[in-house]
Amino acid sequence: MRFPALYHYFRTPLPYAQTLALQERIHQLQLLHRKTSSHKDILLLLHHRPVYTSGRRQTEESVQDERTRLTNIGADFVTTARGGELTFHGPGQIVGYPLIDLSRSSPPISVRDYVCRVQKALELHLLEAHAIKHAPSDHTGVFVDKNTKIASIGVQVRHRLTTHGFAMNITREPIRWFDQVVACGLADVKAGSVETVKGKEVDIHAEIPGLVVRFGRMLEREFQPMNLTEEGEIGEAIAAAEEDALAIGDWAKAPHLQQHNP
């Protein structure tokens, strides 16, 4: 059986806090509509304004000093309930938030299997779109060698509905931000990107169609573009988030960070 599955791509970088609120709103609506089996699986694809996020393994006290330091170089800092530890999201990186009902598959998809499928979708995209082979690793995420990570995964599952998701570095831009922290608690790992592996510029917007297809293949869904005017409260919430991002305007180019990384 084919379940309704839609995706929306935001071309304007979104503030993290507003996007977190958007995920929560969609999660609530999916729970409500599940009572009548009318809910749809949704994939949000986007870019964030520069932000560092901590995971549920970390306490506010443990990240307080980092919060101060990192906001001083021009990024936001947000504490989240996803899995994993400190990481970065920002321009030059594709972030995916799959809002999926894992109970729809037969048999239902386990949380571990879901994370594996997300990882395989990213690995497949890198291989088919860019001829980039992943390197095996004991850590979650996609590595191009044992010390270079190109994509991260951190999910949350409540009531069999997923939130949060994945982030894949496309341009070189995220690397200078990652260099400011020990991302995901891995001191011997550095960030890589599609551009650094290929040695040439990549159009980040051109990644979206192929990524959607490969993600759908691994999740056994066929994602179609969302028409916001036809999706009721969910469409309205997404449109409002997009309007808010446009109203804020472009993000500052973080002069403090450039001073730290000449």
Order of alpha helices (4+ residues) and beta strands (2+ residues): beta-alpha-beta-beta-alpha-beta-beta-beta-alpha-beta-beta-beta-alpha-beta-alpha-alpha-beta-alpha-alpha
